[in-house]
Amino acid sequence: MNVIDTKNIHKTYNPTTIPVHALRGVDLTITEGEFTALVGPSGSGKTTMLNIIGGLDRPTEGTIAVGGQDISQLSDNQLIDFRKENIGFVFQAYNLIPVLTAQENVEFVMLLQNRSKQERDARVEELMGAVGLSDKLDKRPSQLSGGQQQRVAVARALAPKPRFILADEPTANLDSKSTANLLDIMARLNKEENITFVFSTHDQRVIDRARRVVTLEDGKIVSDEWRG
């Protein structure tokens, strides 16, 4: 089943002054259960593509369907609600809320979804166990290492049971051991629970673990390699 289907995606910044063509007619389909990396040099368009797929930015031209729904036609408020229910995000800078504990960070989106306390507690326990941090529920981000913070961010992304996870340079601030642990967790969740992951990355360690590598240059897809 296709979870993401983009058609003829163009993105131009500063169209009325000095236009910057970040994307130039990108067609990309992601099916359920993929573990895919979008790669390319700085300025290739990979992060712009990830942001457009996630509804954080809008294309200048083209359509993006998520689970069969064209999100390019949604209003800003509709997009917020759609992201909340369908898309999990993992960012390079973790983006945890510093005044909240790990448990509170993980359950935050579920609060916005009006999930019951019983459901939230069970989901947090399940996910923090899955990322190996069951003993860190009451710790704030400042009390956690970078690798631990990123694992909390992964648990937070998974908490609302999204259709897929978008990860923008998730290992950029991590050492080799933390990167290996994080990728092991993501790969296991992908394999055991069929969770779809799409990465934007420069990191060869992530690229080596991906089962599909889509390379962008100058806003276009120049190769699409499947590794089984």
C-alpha positions in Angstrom: 0.0 0.0 0.0 1.3 3.5 -0.8 1.6 5.7 2.2 3.2 8.6 0.3 2.7 9.5 -3.3 4.1 12.7 -4.8 3.5 14.0 -8.3 5.6 16.7 -10.1 6.7 18.4 -6.9 8.3 21.8 -7.5 9.4 24.2 -4.8 10.6 27.7 -5.6 11.7 30.1 -2.9 11.8 33.9 -3.5 9.9 33.6 -6.8 9.5 37.3 -7.2 13.1 38.3 -6.5 15.9 35.9 -7.0 14.2 32.5 -7.4 15.8 29.5 -5.8 14.5 26.2 -7.3 14.7 23.7 -4.5 12.7 21.0 -6.2 12.2 20.5 -9.9 9.4 18.0 -10.7 9.9 15.2 -8.2 7.8 12.1 -8.4 8.2 9.8 -5.4 6.2 6.9 -4.0 6.8 5.4 -0.6 5.1 2.1 0.2 4.2 0.8 3.7 7.1 -0.7 5.6 9.9 1.0 3.7 13.2 2.0 5.4 14.2 4.7 2.9 16.9 7.4 2.9 16.8 10.6 0.9 20.4 11.6 0.3 22.3 14.2 -1.7 24.7 17.2 -1.2 23.6 20.3 0.7 21.1 22.2 -1.5 20.0 19.0 -3.3 16.4 19.4 -2.0 16.2 16.4 0.3 15.2 18.3 3.5 12.7 20.4 1.4 11.2 17.2 0.1 10.9 15.8 3.6 9.2 19.0 4.9 6.8 18.9 2.0 5.9 15.3 2.6 5.3 16.1 6.2 3.1 19.1 5.5 5.6 21.5 7.1 6.1 23.3 3.8 3.9 23.6 0.7 4.9 22.9 -2.9 4.9 25.6 -5.5 3.4 23.0 -7.8 2.4 19.4 -7.6 0.4 17.1 -5.3 1.2 15.1 -2.2 -1.1 12.2 -1.2 -0.7 10.6 2.2 -2.7 7.5 2.6 -4.6 8.5 -0.5 -5.5 12.0 0.8 -4.1 15.0 -1.1 -2.6 17.1 1.7 -1.6 19.9 -0.7 -5.2 21.1 -0.7 -5.6 21.3 3.1 -5.8 24.5 5.0 -3.1 25.3 7.6 -5.4 24.2 10.5 -6.4 21.0 8.6 -2.7 20.3 8.1 -2.0 20.6 11.8 -4.7 18.1 12.6 -3.6 15.8 9.8 0.1 15.8 11.0 -1.0 15.1 14.5 -2.9 12.0 13.5 -0.7 10.7 10.7 2.9 11.7 10.8 5.7 11.3 13.3 8.7 13.5 13.2 12.3 13.0 14.5 14.6 16.1 14.2 18.3 16.6 14.3 18.0 18.9 17.3 15.7 16.4 19.2 13.1 19.2 19.8 12.1 17.8 23.2 10.3 20.2 25.5 12.9 21.0 28.2 10.5 21.5 31.1 8.8 18.2 30.6 10.0 14.8 31.7 10.7 12.0 29.2 7.2 10.5 29.9 5.5 13.9 29.4 7.4 14.5 26.2 6.3 11.1 24.8 2.7 11.5 25.8 2.4 15.1 24.6 0.8 14.4 21.2 -1.5 11.9 22.8 -2.8 14.6 25.1 -3.6 16.7 22.0 -5.4 13.7 20.6 -7.5 13.5 23.9 -6.3 9.9 24.6 -7.2 8.6 28.1 -4.6 8.6 30.8 -4.8 4.8 30.9 -4.0 4.6 27.2 -1.3 7.2 27.4 0.4 5.4 30.3 0.3 2.1 28.6 1.7 3.5 25.3 4.5 5.4 27.1 5.5 2.2 29.0 5.5 0.2 25.8 7.5 2.7 23.8 10.0 3.6 26.4 10.7 -0.1 26.9 11.1 -0.5 23.2 13.8 2.2 23.1 15.5 1.0 26.2 14.6 3.9 28.5 12.1 2.4 31.0 14.2 3.7 33.8 14.3 7.3 32.5 10.6 8.2 32.6 11.0 11.0 35.2 14.2 12.5 33.6 14.1 15.9 31.8 16.0 16.3 28.6 18.9 18.1 30.3 19.4 14.9 32.4 19.8 12.7 29.4 22.6 12.1 26.9 22.1 13.1 23.3 21.5 9.5 22.3 18.9 9.1 25.0 17.2 12.3 24.0 17.0 11.1 20.4 15.5 7.8 21.6 12.9 9.7 23.6 12.2 11.7 20.4 11.7 8.4 18.5 9.3 7.2 21.2 7.4 10.5 21.0 7.1 10.2 17.2 5.7 6.7 17.5 3.3 7.5 20.3 0.3 8.6 18.3 0.6 5.5 16.0 1.3 7.5 12.8 1.3 6.2 9.3 5.0 6.8 9.0 8.0 8.5 10.6 10.0 11.3 9.0 13.5 11.7 10.3 15.6 14.7 9.4 19.3 14.1 10.0 18.4 12.2 13.2 22.0 11.0 13.8 23.8 14.3 13.1 24.5 15.1 16.7 25.2 11.5 17.9 28.4 9.6 18.4 29.0 6.2 16.7 27.6 4.1 19.6 24.5 6.2 20.0 23.9 6.2 16.2 24.2 2.4 16.1 21.8 2.0 19.0 19.3 4.4 17.5 19.5 2.7 14.0 19.1 -0.7 15.6 15.9 0.4 17.4 14.5 2.0 14.2 15.3 -1.1 12.1 13.7 -3.4 14.6 10.6 -1.4 14.8 10.5 -1.3 11.0 10.9 -5.0 10.7 8.7 -6.2 13.6 5.9 -3.6 13.4 6.2 -2.7 9.8 6.6 1.0 10.6 7.6 3.1 7.6 10.7 5.3 8.1 11.9 8.0 5.6 15.2 9.7 6.4 16.9 12.8 5.1 20.6 12.3 5.8 24.2 12.9 5.0 25.2 10.1 7.4 26.8 7.1 5.7 25.9 5.0 8.7 22.2 5.7 8.0 22.6 5.2 4.3 24.3 1.8 4.8 21.3 0.6 6.9 18.6 1.9 4.5 16.9 -0.6 2.2 16.2 2.1 -0.4 18.3 5.1 -1.2 16.9 7.9 -3.2 19.5 10.4 -4.4 18.6 14.0 -5.2 20.8 16.6 -7.0 19.7 20.1 -7.9 16.1 19.4 -6.9 15.7 16.2 -9.0 15.9 12.5 -8.3 19.0 11.2 -10.1 19.0 7.6 -8.7 16.7 5.3 -6.8 18.4 2.2 -5.5 16.5 -0.7 -3.9 18.5 -3.0 -1.6 15.9 -5.5 -0.8 
